């Protein structure tokens, strides 16, 4: 059976987005708030020039999205905006100038972006900007002269609508700084938005999201005997979100694929914004996979599986010097024979003991089912792919959860300026794992790279130290470098005899030392609009695929993701990106579960992902 999505189905989300493209022009903006420089956000800066190359002062530069922030350029044309993480539209305006500048940006933590802006003097030709300027006194000039471009005028135009303003919405459209909002049409009025903007009317101002059409492939590793590549599995995914007043943001995302292994995922989430006393994060997700072709080698004991989770977390700023973290997640897996519902609570505290010095304490109890990474949303950002593998228990034993108890205590020292803040962290940790899971690819003679087996080599306790540096590593490069040294104490499971015959290095007994170095780096090249993120994990305790290799060895695994923006807008105010990703890390490197989950994964396939992303 072909492993690609029919063209009509795959492009349906894109057609829907294009139909409501005009809804992306915001009718109402969130209540303006003053932005202060914060290490939790980032900065955008640049120089404003006119069409002749001269610097322009007094230009109002506005970032509108997660919040509304504004800054004026100085006499040298320079401006600087401090923004919390989120999606924004960057615009600029000044009396006597025509502005066509409008660029979507994505702000991340401790990121510094550079955007230079060019304005055209009013009355000058704007052909090079792709517009036709009417002579002075014409309709276009009159429209631009109807309103001022100072800060007060901007904020007044984007005040939230009241009931009185909604009454006159059919004849009084709220326009942007360059007057490029469409004229209202006669007919049904969608609570302040014209009939051409049903999406904005239903979901509110600031609607944003993306539509993706991706292709993924699984390639066996060089030492996987007889394994066959799984080529060209099509995936369609989409996400949409919007602010909830000035409190937070909601987002809904989903994905599906079709073929002999059909699967889908759906996830909804709400996150509070920076500055709230309670930083809430709660959501719900559901995932499922169905094996359609029962004759394929992908077949497992269960022809369909599903999983779901509900979670809620809170970071409470109880005092200026004290933060409390607490919350829980409840997962349910229909393929678990015992305890299908799993509760995973956690709690922590962050106390400022001196200037920019914090004491950190945390405790968590995580119950994770085998194959959970196939169904649950990843903790890191990026495309969330629906389940790609099938799995079963080695030897036919019932599938049971892995239980991970983790305690940490340490210190964080923040240093550097707000623009280049870094945090040095030192931790002392203890982790106890019951029924540690080992993941085995390429066990079958058929060597199918889509199917893997799980088994437990026993229980393990790890005591260790870790040191990490997080933040701006150097210009336009941000990330985290973490080194851990742990002493592991194993209690082998006598029932793991079959596991030892297949991969002897997964069955460990007694004591061993683990050296682990994980590096996560992200960078953006402004001149080419290229974003790159790279994760590399190197450890001395990776299991080896050869059955005779009874000892773990030094090895490394990686995850590379590249986003390249193209000079084309598929929808108004949107952006088209090409995505390419390649990885042989099987588990999410940003997840804080068992230290051994990745180390006991044998012969993971190489995953390739490529396609297009339409952001709006």
PERAMO-V222907 format. One record per pair of residues at least 24 apart in sequence whose ideal C-beta (glycine too) atoms are under 10 Angstrom apart, sorted by the first residue. I is the first residue (numbers start at 1). GAP is how many residues later the second one is. Records with the same first field share a line. If there is no record, write none. Layout:
I: GAP / GAP
This chain:
1: 257 / 258 / 259 / 260 / 291 / 292 / 294 / 295
2: 230 / 232 / 256 / 257 / 258
3: 212 / 213 / 214 / 227 / 228 / 229 / 230 / 231 / 254 / 255 / 256 / 257 / 258 / 290
4: 211 / 227 / 228 / 229 / 230 / 231 / 253 / 254 / 255
5: 208 / 209 / 210 / 228 / 229 / 230 / 231 / 251 / 252 / 253 / 254
6: 228 / 252
7: 206 / 227
9: 225 / 227 / 247 / 249
10: 203 / 204 / 224 / 225 / 226 / 246 / 247 / 248
11: 200 / 202 / 225
12: 199 / 224 / 226
13: 196 / 197 / 198 / 199 / 200 / 223 / 224 / 225 / 227 / 241 / 601
14: 197 / 198 / 199 / 222 / 224 / 556 / 557 / 598 / 600
15: 196
16: 183 / 195 / 222
17: 182 / 192 / 193 / 194 / 221 / 223 / 553 / 554 / 557 / 597 / 599
18: 193 / 552 / 553 / 554 / 556 / 596 / 598
19: 179 / 180 / 552
20: 176 / 177 / 178 / 179 / 180 / 182 / 183 / 187 / 551 / 596
21: 175 / 176 / 178 / 548 / 549 / 550 / 551 / 552 / 553 / 595
22: 159 / 160 / 171 / 172 / 174 / 175 / 176 / 177 / 178 / 549 / 550 / 551
23: 167 / 170 / 171 / 173 / 174 / 175 / 176 / 177 / 178 / 179 / 180 / 182 / 184 / 548 / 549 / 593
24: 65 / 80 / 173 / 175 / 176 / 182 / 183 / 184 / 185 / 547 / 548 / 549 / 550 / 592
25: 64 / 149 / 150 / 151 / 155 / 156 / 157 / 168 / 171 / 172 / 175 / 180 / 547 / 548
26: 38 / 39 / 63 / 132 / 148 / 150 / 155 / 167 / 171 / 174 / 178 / 179 / 180 / 181 / 182 / 547
27: 131 / 134 / 142 / 146 / 147 / 148 / 154 / 163 / 164 / 165 / 166 / 167 / 170 / 173 / 174 / 177 / 178 / 179
28: 130 / 131 / 132 / 133 / 137 / 146 / 164 / 165 / 172 / 176 / 177 / 178
29: 33 / 35 / 36 / 38 / 39 / 60 / 125 / 126 / 128 / 129 / 130 / 131 / 145 / 147 / 176 / 177 / 214
30: 34 / 35 / 36 / 37 / 38 / 128 / 130 / 174 / 175 / 176 / 213 / 214 / 215 / 216 / 217 / 243
31: 36 / 37 / 124 / 127 / 128 / 129 / 214 / 215
32: 30 / 32 / 35 / 36 / 37 / 38 / 119 / 122 / 123 / 126 / 127 / 214
33: 34 / 35 / 36 / 51 / 213 / 240 / 242
34: 33 / 34 / 35 / 36 / 48
35: 28 / 32 / 33 / 34 / 35 / 36 / 46 / 47 / 48 / 49 / 239 / 240
36: 33 / 46 / 239 / 382
37: 43 / 44 / 45 / 46 / 380 / 381 / 382 / 384
38: 44 / 45 / 46 / 71 / 72 / 236 / 237 / 380 / 383
39: 70 / 71 / 317 / 375 / 377 / 378 / 379 / 380 / 381 / 382 / 383 / 384 / 432 / 433
40: 44 / 45 / 69 / 70 / 234 / 235 / 378 / 381
41: 25 / 26 / 28 / 40 / 41 / 42 / 43 / 44 / 45 / 66 / 67 / 68 / 69 / 70 / 233 / 377
42: 39 / 40 / 41 / 42 / 43 / 44 / 63 / 64 / 65 / 66 / 67 / 68 / 69 / 70 / 71 / 376 / 377 / 430 / 436
43: 37 / 38 / 39 / 40 / 64 / 67 / 68 / 69 / 70 / 71 / 375 / 376 / 377
44: 25 / 27 / 35 / 36 / 37 / 38 / 39 / 44 / 46 / 61 / 63 / 67 / 68 / 69 / 70 / 71
45: 26 / 33 / 34 / 35 / 36 / 37 / 67 / 68 / 69 / 70 / 71 / 374
46: 27 / 31 / 32 / 33 / 34 / 35 / 44 / 46 / 67 / 68 / 69 / 70 / 71 / 480
47: 26 / 27 / 29 / 30 / 31 / 32 / 67 / 68 / 69 / 70 / 71
48: 24 / 25 / 26 / 28 / 29 / 30 / 31 / 44 / 46 / 49 / 51 / 53 / 67 / 68 / 69 / 70 / 71
49: 24 / 28 / 67 / 68 / 69 / 70
50: 27 / 44 / 46 / 47 / 68 / 69 / 70 / 71 / 74
51: 46 / 47 / 67 / 68 / 69 / 70 / 73 / 74 / 75 / 77 / 78
52: 66 / 68 / 69 / 72
53: 65
54: 67
56: 36 / 38 / 40 / 41 / 61 / 62 / 63 / 65
57: 37
58: 36 / 37 / 38 / 91 / 92
59: 33 / 34 / 35 / 36 / 38 / 40 / 42 / 58 / 60 / 90
60: 31 / 32 / 33 / 34 / 35 / 39 / 88 / 89 / 90 / 91 / 92 / 93 / 94 / 95 / 117
61: 29 / 30 / 31 / 32 / 33 / 40 / 54 / 56
62: 26 / 27 / 28 / 29 / 30 / 31 / 89 / 92 / 93 / 96 / 114 / 115
63: 25 / 26 / 27 / 28 / 40 / 42 / 44 / 52
64: 24 / 25 / 26 / 27 / 90 / 94 / 112 / 141 / 142
65: 24 / 25 / 39 / 40 / 41 / 42 / 140 / 141 / 143 / 178 / 184
66: 41 / 140 / 142 / 175 / 177 / 180 / 182 / 183 / 207 / 208
67: 139 / 176 / 179 / 206 / 207 / 208
68: 86 / 87 / 90 / 138 / 178
70: 81 / 84 / 85
71: 80
72: 78 / 79
73: 44
77: 39 / 40
79: 36 / 38
80: 32 / 339
81: 26 / 32 / 34
82: 25 / 336 / 337
83: 24 / 25 / 28 / 30 / 191
84: 25 / 189 / 190 / 191
85: 24 / 25 / 26 / 186 / 188 / 189
86: 120 / 122 / 155 / 157 / 163 / 185 / 187 / 188
87: 119 / 121 / 122 / 123 / 154 / 156 / 162 / 528 / 529
88: 118 / 120
89: 87 / 117 / 119 / 484
90: 25 / 27
91: 26 / 63 / 85 / 86 / 87
92: 25 / 26 / 27 / 57 / 85 / 86
93: 26 / 51 / 54 / 55 / 56 / 57 / 58 / 60 / 61 / 83 / 84 / 85
94: 25 / 28 / 54 / 55 / 56 / 83
95: 27 / 49 / 50 / 52 / 53 / 54 / 55 / 58
96: 25 / 26 / 27 / 48 / 49 / 53
97: 24 / 25 / 27 / 47 / 52 / 81
98: 24 / 25 / 26 / 28 / 31 / 33 / 35 / 42 / 43 / 46 / 80 / 81
99: 30 / 45 / 50 / 77 / 78 / 79 / 81
100: 26 / 29 / 30 / 31 / 78 / 80
101: 28 / 76 / 77
102: 74 / 75 / 76 / 78 / 467 / 470 / 471
103: 426 / 470 / 472
104: 104 / 461 / 465 / 469 / 470 / 471 / 511 / 512
105: 470
106: 102 / 275 / 418 / 425 / 457 / 469 / 509
108: 273 / 370 / 414 / 416 / 423
109: 165 / 312 / 361 / 362 / 363 / 369 / 413
110: 306 / 308 / 309 / 310 / 311 / 312 / 313 / 360 / 361 / 362 / 363 / 368 / 369
111: 308 / 361 / 365 / 366 / 367 / 411 / 412 / 413
112: 307 / 308 / 360 / 363 / 364 / 366 / 412 / 414
113: 363 / 411 / 413
114: 362 / 410 / 412 / 413
115: 411
116: 410
131: 47 / 49
140: 39
142: 37
143: 32 / 35 / 36 / 37
144: 33 / 34 / 35
145: 34
146: 29 / 33
147: 28 / 30 / 32
148: 29
149: 28 / 29
153: 24
158: 47
160: 32 / 45 / 85 / 86
161: 30 / 31 / 32 / 44
162: 30
163: 29
165: 27
166: 25 / 26 / 27
167: 25
168: 24
169: 24 / 25
170: 24 / 25
174: 31
180: 392
182: 390
199: 41 / 43 / 417
200: 42
202: 40
203: 37 / 38 / 39 / 47
204: 38 / 39 / 40 / 41
205: 37 / 38
206: 35 / 36 / 37 / 38 / 43
207: 33 / 34 / 35 / 36 / 409
208: 31 / 32 / 33 / 34 / 35 / 41 / 43 / 365 / 366 / 407 / 408
209: 29 / 30 / 31 / 32 / 33 / 42 / 43 / 44 / 365 / 405 / 406 / 407
210: 27 / 28 / 29 / 30 / 31 / 43 / 173 / 364 / 365 / 367 / 403 / 404 / 405 / 406
211: 25 / 26 / 27 / 28 / 29 / 359 / 360 / 363 / 401 / 402 / 403 / 404 / 405
212: 24 / 25 / 26 / 27 / 41 / 43 / 171 / 172 / 173 / 365 / 367 / 397 / 399 / 400 / 401 / 402 / 403
213: 24 / 25 / 366 / 398 / 399 / 400 / 401
214: 41 / 43 / 169 / 171 / 365 / 367 / 395 / 396 / 397 / 398 / 399
215: 42 / 393 / 394 / 395 / 396
216: 41 / 167 / 169 / 170 / 172 / 365 / 391 / 392 / 393 / 394 / 395
217: 232 / 365 / 388 / 389 / 390 / 391 / 392 / 393
218: 170 / 171 / 223 / 230 / 231 / 232 / 386 / 387 / 388 / 389 / 390
219: 230 / 363 / 365 / 386 / 387 / 388 / 389
220: 221 / 222 / 227 / 228 / 229 / 383 / 384 / 385 / 386
221: 220 / 221 / 228 / 324 / 363 / 381 / 382 / 383 / 384 / 385
222: 381 / 384
223: 219 / 321 / 322 / 323 / 379 / 380
224: 217 / 218 / 219 / 223 / 224 / 225 / 321 / 378 / 379 / 380 / 381
225: 217 / 220 / 222 / 320 / 378
226: 216 / 218 / 219 / 220 / 221 / 222
227: 214 / 215 / 217 / 219 / 220 / 221 / 222 / 223 / 376 / 378
228: 69 / 218 / 219 / 220 / 221 / 222
229: 220 / 376 / 377 / 379
230: 29 / 31 / 68 / 158 / 159 / 218 / 219 / 220 / 375 / 377
231: 377
232: 27
233: 24 / 25 / 26 / 27 / 28 / 30 / 152 / 153 / 155 / 217 / 376
234: 24 / 25 / 377
235: 28 / 29 / 148 / 149 / 150 / 151 / 153 / 374 / 376
236: 28 / 150 / 375
237: 27 / 28 / 146 / 147 / 148 / 149 / 374 / 376
238: 376
239: 28 / 144 / 145 / 376
240: 376
241: 27 / 28 / 29 / 30
243: 30
244: 26 / 27 / 28 / 29
245: 28
246: 27 / 29 / 30
247: 24 / 25 / 26 / 29 / 33
248: 24 / 25 / 28 / 31 / 32 / 33
249: 24
250: 33
251: 32
252: 31
253: 32 / 124 / 130 / 131
254: 31 / 32 / 33 / 130 / 132
255: 32 / 128 / 129 / 130 / 131
256: 32 / 130
257: 32 / 128 / 129 / 130 / 131
258: 34
259: 33 / 34 / 37 / 39
260: 30 / 31 / 32 / 33 / 34 / 35 / 36 / 37 / 38 / 39 / 190
261: 28 / 29 / 30 / 31 / 32 / 35 / 37 / 125 / 126 / 127 / 128 / 129 / 189 / 190
262: 26 / 27 / 28 / 29 / 30 / 31 / 42 / 124 / 125
263: 24 / 25 / 26 / 27 / 28 / 41 / 42 / 43 / 111 / 112 / 122 / 123 / 124 / 125 / 126 / 127
264: 24 / 25 / 26 / 42 / 122 / 123
265: 24 / 42 / 109 / 110 / 111 / 112 / 119 / 120 / 121 / 122
266: 42 / 120
267: 41 / 42 / 109 / 110 / 117
269: 42 / 108
270: 42
271: 42
272: 42 / 43
275: 42
276: 39 / 40 / 41
277: 37 / 38 / 39 / 40 / 41
278: 36 / 37 / 38 / 39 / 40 / 46
279: 34 / 35 / 36 / 37 / 38 / 44 / 46
280: 32 / 33 / 34 / 35 / 36 / 47
281: 30 / 31 / 32 / 33 / 34 / 46
282: 28 / 29 / 30 / 31 / 32 / 45 / 47
283: 26 / 27 / 28 / 29 / 30 / 46 / 94
284: 24 / 25 / 26 / 27 / 28 / 46
285: 24 / 25 / 26 / 46 / 90 / 91 / 92 / 99
286: 24 / 46 / 89
287: 87 / 88 / 89 / 90 / 97 / 99 / 100
288: 46 / 87 / 98 / 99
289: 82 / 85 / 86 / 97 / 98 / 99 / 100 / 101
290: 97
291: 99
296: 94 / 152 / 154 / 155
297: 93 / 147 / 148 / 149 / 150 / 151 / 153 / 154
298: 91 / 92 / 148 / 150 / 152 / 153
299: 91 / 93 / 149 / 152
300: 35 / 71 / 89 / 90 / 91 / 92 / 93 / 151 / 153
301: 34 / 89 / 91 / 92 / 95 / 98
302: 32 / 33 / 88 / 89 / 90 / 97
303: 87
304: 30 / 31
305: 28 / 29 / 30 / 66 / 69 / 70 / 82 / 85 / 86
306: 26 / 27 / 28 / 29 / 69 / 81
307: 24 / 25 / 26 / 27 / 28 / 29 / 33 / 62 / 64 / 65 / 67 / 68 / 69 / 80
308: 24 / 25 / 26 / 33 / 67 / 68
309: 24 / 33 / 35 / 63 / 66 / 67 / 68
311: 33 / 65 / 66
313: 33
315: 33 / 35
317: 33
318: 31
319: 32 / 33
320: 32
321: 29 / 30 / 31 / 32 / 37
322: 27 / 28 / 29 / 30 / 36
323: 25 / 26 / 27 / 28 / 29 / 35 / 37
324: 24 / 25 / 26 / 27
325: 24 / 25 / 35 / 36 / 37 / 39
327: 37
328: 36 / 37
329: 37 / 38 / 47
330: 37
331: 35 / 36 / 37 / 38 / 41 / 44 / 45 / 70
332: 37
333: 35 / 36 / 37 / 38 / 39 / 42 / 43 / 66 / 68
335: 34 / 35 / 36 / 40 / 56 / 57 / 58 / 63 / 64
336: 33 / 34 / 35 / 62 / 63 / 64 / 65
337: 56 / 60 / 61 / 62 / 63
338: 60 / 61 / 62 / 63
339: 28 / 30 / 61 / 62
340: 29 / 61
341: 26
342: 24 / 25 / 26 / 27 / 30 / 59 / 60 / 61
343: 24
344: 24 / 57 / 59 / 60 / 249
346: 60 / 246
348: 60
349: 60
350: 62
352: 60 / 62
353: 58
354: 57 / 59
355: 59
356: 56 / 57 / 58 / 59 / 60 / 65 / 67
357: 54 / 55 / 56 / 57 / 58
358: 52 / 53 / 54 / 55 / 56 / 65 / 67
359: 50 / 51 / 52 / 53
360: 48 / 49 / 50 / 51 / 52 / 65 / 66 / 67
361: 46 / 47 / 48 / 49
362: 44 / 45 / 46 / 47 / 48 / 65 / 67 / 230
363: 42 / 43 / 44 / 45 / 46
364: 40 / 41 / 42 / 43 / 44 / 67 / 228 / 229
365: 38 / 39 / 40 / 41 / 67
366: 35 / 36 / 37 / 38 / 39 / 40 / 65 / 67 / 225 / 226 / 227 / 228
367: 34 / 35 / 36 / 37 / 38 / 67
368: 33 / 34 / 35 / 36 / 65 / 67 / 69 / 223 / 225 / 226 / 229
369: 30 / 31 / 32 / 33 / 68 / 85
370: 29 / 30 / 31 / 32 / 65 / 67 / 68 / 69 / 82 / 83 / 84 / 85 / 86
371: 28 / 66 / 68 / 81 / 83
372: 29 / 30 / 65 / 215 / 219 / 221 / 225
373: 66 / 213 / 214 / 215 / 218 / 220 / 224
374: 78
376: 212 / 215
377: 211
378: 209 / 210 / 211 / 212 / 213
379: 209 / 210 / 211 / 212 / 213 / 214
380: 140 / 153 / 155 / 179 / 181 / 208 / 209 / 210 / 211
381: 141 / 152 / 180 / 209
382: 151 / 177 / 179 / 181 / 197 / 199 / 206 / 227
383: 178 / 196 / 198 / 226 / 228 / 230
385: 196 / 222 / 224
388: 61 / 62 / 217 / 219
389: 50 / 52 / 59 / 60 / 61 / 62 / 63 / 197 / 216
390: 58 / 60 / 61 / 62
391: 48 / 49 / 50 / 59 / 60 / 61 / 62 / 63
392: 59 / 60 / 61 / 62
393: 60 / 61 / 62 / 63
394: 44 / 46 / 49 / 58 / 59 / 60 / 61 / 62 / 102 / 104 / 105 / 108
395: 58 / 60 / 100 / 101 / 102 / 103 / 104
397: 57 / 58 / 59 / 98 / 101
399: 38 / 55
400: 34 / 35 / 37 / 54 / 56
401: 33 / 34 / 36
402: 31 / 32 / 33 / 34 / 35 / 52 / 54 / 191 / 192 / 194 / 195
403: 29 / 30 / 31 / 32 / 33 / 56 / 191
404: 27 / 28 / 29 / 30 / 31 / 32 / 56 / 188 / 189 / 190 / 191 / 192 / 193
405: 25 / 26 / 27 / 28 / 29 / 56
406: 24 / 25 / 26 / 27 / 56 / 186 / 187 / 188 / 189
407: 24 / 25
408: 58 / 184
410: 55 / 56 / 57 / 58
412: 56 / 58
413: 56
414: 56 / 57
415: 56
416: 55 / 56
417: 55
419: 53
420: 51 / 52 / 53 / 54 / 55 / 58
421: 49 / 50 / 51 / 57
422: 47 / 48 / 49 / 50 / 51 / 56
423: 45 / 46 / 47 / 48 / 57
424: 43 / 44 / 45 / 46 / 47
425: 41 / 42 / 43 / 44 / 45 / 55 / 57
426: 39 / 40 / 41 / 42
427: 37 / 38 / 39 / 40 / 41 / 55 / 57
428: 35 / 36 / 37 / 38
429: 33 / 34 / 35 / 36 / 37 / 55 / 57 / 166
430: 31 / 32 / 33 / 34 / 56
431: 29 / 30 / 31 / 32 / 33 / 55 / 57 / 161 / 162 / 163 / 164 / 165
432: 27 / 28 / 29 / 30 / 31 / 57 / 162
433: 25 / 26 / 27 / 28 / 29 / 55 / 57 / 160 / 161 / 162 / 163 / 164
434: 24 / 25 / 26 / 27 / 57
435: 24 / 25 / 58
436: 24 / 54 / 55 / 57 / 70 / 72 / 158 / 159 / 160 / 161 / 163 / 164
437: 156 / 157 / 159 / 160 / 163 / 164
438: 58 / 61 / 64 / 65 / 67 / 68 / 69 / 105 / 158 / 159 / 161 / 162 / 163 / 164
439: 64 / 67 / 104 / 147 / 148 / 158 / 159 / 161 / 162 / 163 / 164 / 165
440: 59 / 62 / 63 / 66 / 103 / 105 / 160 / 161 / 162 / 163 / 164
441: 104 / 145 / 160 / 161 / 162 / 163 / 164
442: 60 / 103 / 160 / 161 / 162 / 163
443: 59 / 60 / 159 / 160
447: 156
448: 157
449: 154 / 155 / 156 / 157 / 158
450: 155
452: 134 / 149 / 150 / 151 / 152 / 153
453: 45 / 46 / 49 / 149
454: 45 / 146
455: 38 / 40 / 41 / 43 / 44 / 45 / 47 / 48 / 51 / 52 / 145
456: 36 / 37 / 39 / 40 / 43 / 50 / 144
457: 33 / 34 / 35 / 36 / 38 / 39 / 42 / 43 / 46 / 48 / 49 / 50 / 51 / 52 / 86 / 139 / 143
458: 32 / 33 / 34 / 35 / 36 / 37 / 38 / 41 / 49 / 50 / 51
459: 30 / 31 / 32 / 33 / 34
460: 26 / 28 / 29 / 30 / 31 / 32 / 48 / 52 / 134 / 135 / 136 / 140
461: 25 / 26 / 27 / 28 / 29 / 30
462: 24 / 25 / 26 / 27 / 28 / 50 / 52 / 132 / 133 / 134
463: 24 / 25 / 26
464: 24 / 49 / 50 / 51 / 52 / 131
466: 50 / 52
468: 50
470: 50
473: 46 / 48 / 49 / 50
474: 49
475: 48
476: 46 / 47 / 48 / 49 / 50
477: 44 / 45 / 46 / 47 / 55
478: 42 / 43 / 44 / 45 / 46 / 55
479: 40 / 41 / 42 / 43 / 44 / 54 / 55 / 56
480: 38 / 39 / 40 / 41 / 42 / 55 / 109 / 110
481: 36 / 37 / 38 / 39 / 40
482: 34 / 35 / 36 / 37 / 38 / 55 / 107
483: 32 / 33 / 34 / 35 / 36 / 55
484: 30 / 31 / 32 / 33 / 34 / 55 / 111
485: 28 / 29 / 30 / 31 / 55
486: 26 / 27 / 28 / 29 / 30 / 55 / 109 / 110
487: 24 / 25 / 26 / 27
488: 24 / 25 / 26 / 53 / 107 / 108 / 111
490: 106
499: 101 / 103
500: 47 / 50
501: 46
502: 43 / 45 / 100
503: 40 / 41 / 42 / 43 / 44 / 46 / 47 / 97 / 99 / 100
504: 39 / 40 / 42 / 43 / 44 / 45 / 46 / 47
505: 36 / 37 / 38 / 39 / 40 / 41 / 42 / 43 / 44 / 45 / 46 / 47 / 48 / 94 / 95 / 97
506: 37 / 38 / 39 / 44 / 46 / 90 / 93 / 94 / 95 / 96
507: 36 / 43 / 93
508: 33 / 35 / 42 / 43 / 44 / 88 / 91 / 92
512: 28 / 29 / 39 / 40
513: 27 / 28
514: 25 / 26 / 27 / 38 / 81 / 82 / 85
515: 24 / 25 / 26 / 39
516: 24 / 25 / 79 / 82 / 83
517: 39
518: 67 / 71 / 72 / 80
519: 39 / 70
520: 39 / 69 / 70
522: 39
524: 39
525: 39
528: 36 / 37
529: 34 / 35 / 36 / 37 / 38 / 46 / 48
530: 32 / 33 / 34 / 35 / 47 / 48
531: 30 / 31 / 32 / 33 / 34 / 46 / 48
532: 28 / 29 / 30 / 31 / 32
533: 26 / 27 / 28 / 29 / 30 / 48
534: 24 / 25 / 26 / 27 / 28
535: 24 / 25 / 26 / 48 / 50 / 53 / 54 / 55
536: 24 / 49 / 53
537: 48 / 50 / 52 / 61 / 62
539: 56 / 57 / 59 / 60
540: 59
541: 54 / 55 / 57 / 58 / 59
542: 56 / 57 / 58 / 59 / 60
543: 53 / 55 / 56 / 57 / 58 / 59 / 60
544: 58 / 59
545: 57 / 58
546: 56
552: 47 / 48
555: 44
556: 28 / 29
557: 26 / 27 / 28 / 29 / 30 / 32 / 41 / 42 / 44 / 47
558: 24 / 25 / 26 / 27 / 31
559: 24 / 25 / 26 / 27 / 29 / 30 / 31 / 48
560: 25
561: 48
562: 48
563: 50 / 52
565: 48 / 50
566: 46
569: 45 / 46 / 47
570: 42 / 44 / 45 / 46
571: 43 / 44 / 45
572: 44
573: 42 / 43
574: 40 / 41 / 42
575: 38 / 39 / 40 / 41
576: 36 / 37 / 38 / 39
577: 34 / 35 / 36 / 37 / 38
578: 32 / 33 / 34 / 35
579: 30 / 31 / 32 / 33 / 34
580: 28 / 29 / 30 / 31
581: 26 / 27 / 28 / 29 / 30
582: 24 / 25 / 26 / 27 / 28
583: 24 / 25 / 26
